[in-house]
């Protein structure tokens, strides 16, 4: 597995990481814990050194899973986790990045992950009640204390990134980015390149859609988050098949799969981009990792851009309430 550095930092990780959220929540019932530990071990054996989780995934159970699974590989892998969202008594999620809450979250994450320091610590969503300078200053203190190694932000706006970076250098920004969600190209990627910050796209396969196995007839189990997503209504899925068809055409020529082309496209955008596709299946893990070996030519990339410009993606990527929390 090839390695990449996240921006100008010294944090070097595998070109493709593993997003672990779906092992515990979001896409139906949690997967079998023993099977997921085995899958994580297989990922390490294949050269993956970058694993993504969060306090809120479960909550807590996803961090516990990674803590157990990655215990034999301390010092060989980097674990990214997140603070800043907590469950209220009514079950709703609330942003909470007060300094005392960050410290409380950190201590819990250290214990669950069984580590002495968090490799990459993201603010999960911007908290409009707490100045980002205060958040960055708190993480800076934690870095000086040796409890955190690198600071990150998830789904922030460019102004927030600049303000945070002025207090404590931001190593990585995590946001959604794929062939069916290209908003980061408007201003985010330019700002990250200017500041020397790495980019970690989540949902690089469009929550599974770009893998080509989902159509308008697909039924999701009741607890699957995609039931709430406008982009996953049957009508939207039917309209959005045009993207999958494009990927399938290129995949045939490259002796690859649509998912591999979608990931290879992301890797070709910038050398400091590290996508984190998630999966609960070994075959899918192998498929995803195979994307790192696929070279898309300049002509391939021009063809993809030209074709996607003519495709109008249907449906929002988030329900309105969740979208309001992003880009702040």
N, C-alpha and C positions, 0 to 999 in steps of 0.2 A: 504494500500500500504506500503510495506517495505521501509525502508530508507537505504541509503548508503552514506558514506563519500567519497569525492573525494580526494584520496591519504591521505597524512598526515595532510591535512588542517582541519579546523573546518567547512567547507562548507558541510552540510548534506542535501541531496535532495532525492526525491523519486527514487526508483531503476530503474524506467523507466521515462524518460522525454518525452517532446513533441516537435518534430522539426516542426517549423511553416512555413518554407520557402514555401512549396507547397501550402499554402493557398493564396499566392500572386503571385508567379511566378513559372516557370520551367516545370510544368506538365499540360500545357494548359491554358485556360483563368482563371483569378483570381476567386476564389470562392466568393459567396455572403457574404458580410461583416457581416451582422446580423447573418447569420447562423454560421459563424466562431466564432463570439463572444459567441454565444450559445454553440458551441462545446468546446471552451476553458473553459467556466464556468462548463460544464459537466466534463471536465478533472480534474478541481480543486475539484469538488464534489467527484470524484473517488480517490482522494489522490495524484494526480500529483502536484508536487511542483517545477518542473524544466522545464523552457520554453526557447527555443532557437530561436534566430532571428539574423538579421544583418542589418547594415546600407544599404547595397547594395541590399537587397531583396526588389524589387519594382522598383527603389530604394525608400526607406523611408516608403512605405506604410505598410510593414509588422511590422515595429516597431510601427507605429501609431495604427495598429490593436491591438497589444499586450498592448500598453499603455492604450487604451480604455477598452479592455476586462479585464485586470488585475487590474484596478484601485480599485475595491472593496476589493482586497486581498493584499494590501500593507503590507509587513512584514510577510506574510504567504507563499510567493512563492519566488523563485529565478529566475531572468531573465538573460540569457546570450546573449550578442550581440557582434558584431565584427566591427573592424575598419581596414583600410589599403587597401581598394579597392575603387576606384572612377571611375565614367564614364567620359571618354574624350569627346570632342566636336563631334568626329566621331562615338560616341556610344560604342567604345571599352572600356573594363575595364583595368585600369592600377593600379599596386601596388603603393601605396603612404603612407609610414609610417613615413614621416618627423614629428618631434615633434609638429610643429605648426599645421600640418594636423590632427594629433591624437587629439589634444586639440579641434580643430574645430569639428571633428567628434563626440567627446564626448559630447560637448555642445548640438549638434543636437539630439543625442540619448537620453540624459537626458530629453530634452523637449518632444520628441515624445513618450517616454516611461512613461512620467509623474512621474519620480522618482528623488530622490536627489542623489542617488549613483547607479552605475551599479554593480550588484552582481558579475558577471563574465565577464571580458572584454578580448576577444580574438583578437590577430592579425590574420586577416583573411587569409592572405598568406604572406610568407616571402618576404620582399622587399630587393632585392640584392643591392640596392643603398644606403640603410641606415643600418649601423651596428646594429645587434640585441641588443648589449649592450646599444645603444642609445634609442632604442625602449623600452627595459625593464626599463631603467632609467626614461624615461618619464612616464611610467605607475606607477613606484614606487612613483614618485612625486604626481601623481593623487591619489594614495592610501593614501599618507600622508595628502593630501588635503581633504580627505573624499569623493571624487567623484567616486572612484572605490573601490570595496572590495577585489576582487581577480583577478589575472592575468592568462590568458590562451593563447595558441598558436594553430592555426589550420593548419594541414598538414605540420608541420615542419620536418626537419631531426633531427637525434639524436644530432649531433654536435651543431646545433642551439639551441636545448633545453638546453643542458648543459651550453652554453654560457649565455643564457638568465637567467637561474635559478641561476647562480652565482651572478647576479646583483639584481634580484627580484624573490623570489620563485614563480615558476610556479605551479598553483593549478591544472590545467587540460590541457590536450592536446586533441584536437578534430581531428579525421581523419576517413576515411572510414574503416570499418572493418565488415566483415560478412563471412558467409560460402562460398561466392564466391569471396571474396577479403581478403586474409589472409596475405598480406605483413607485417602488423604490427608485426606478430609473429617472423619475421626474427631478428629484433634487438630493435624495438621500445618498446614492452611490457617489455622486460628485463630492459631497461634503465629507464622506468617510475617506475617500482617497486623499483629499486635501489634508485631513487631520491625521492620517496614518492609522485609521481604525479598521479592524477586520469586520467582516460581515458574515453572519451565520443565518442563512435562510431556513426557517421552519416551514413545514408543509410544502416541501419542494416538488412534491408530486400531487399538489392540489387535493390534499386529504384523500389520496388514493385514486382520484379520478383520472389522472394522467397516465396511470398504469394500464388503462384500457380494459379493465375488468368490470367497470360500472356503466350501466346504461339506464334509460328511463324506466326499465322494468325492475331494476334492482330494488329489493326491500331491505331496509335497515332495521335491526332490532330496536325495541322501544327506547332503550337507554343510549342509543347512538347519537352523538352530538349533531351529526349531519342532518338529522330530522328537523333541526331548528334553523339550518342554514339556507337562506334564499337561493343560493347557487346550486343547491341539491334538490330543488323541487323536480318532479319528473319532467316538467316542461323545460326547465333550464338545462337539465342533464341531456335531454334530447337535442337541444340547440347547440350545446357545447361539445357535442361529439365531433364537431369539425376540427377541434384542436387535436383530439386523439387520432383522427384520421390522418392529419398532417404528420404527427409523430410516427404513426404506423408506416407510412410511406417511406420516410427516411430510415426507419429501423430496418425495413426489409433490405434496403441497399447496403446498410452497414452490418448486416447479420447481427442485429441487436434487437432489443425490445423497446416499446414506446417509453417505458419508465427509464431505461438506460439513456435514451436520447434526451429526455427531459432533464436528467441529472447532468449529463455531459454538457448540455447547453449552459446550465448554471455554472459549471466549473470553468467553462470557456470565457465567461464574462470578465472575471478579474482573478488574478492569482491569489488574492487574499479573501476569497469567498470559500466558506466551508459549509456545505449543506448538511442538514441532519435528518435524513429520511428516517421514519420510524417503521417498525414492523414487529410482528409476533411470530413470524414464520422464517425458518432457516432458508428455504428456497428463495424467498423474497429478499432476504438479507444478501444472499449470494448474487442475486440479480442486480440489486442496487449497487453493491460494491464493484460489480463488473463495469459500471459506468466510468470508473476512474481510468480504465484502460482504453476508452473510446475517444478518438481524436476527431473533432469536427473541424473541417477546413473553413477557411474564410468564406468560401462559396456556400458551404452548408449553412453557415450562420446567416449569410445574406438571404438565402432561400427561406430560412425559418422566419426571419424578421419580416420579409416581404409578404409571406403567406399569413402570418399572424396579424399583420396590420389590417388585413381584409376580414378578419373574424371578430365579430362583436360578441364578447363573452356576456352571457346572460346571468343575472342574479348577483346580489351583493355577497361578499365573502363572509360576512358576519351578520347576525341579527343586529338591529339598530343600537340596542343598549350596549353590546360589546364593542361595536365599532367606535362608539363615542369615547371609549377609553384609550384609543390609539392615536398616534401622531401628535401628541400634546407637547 
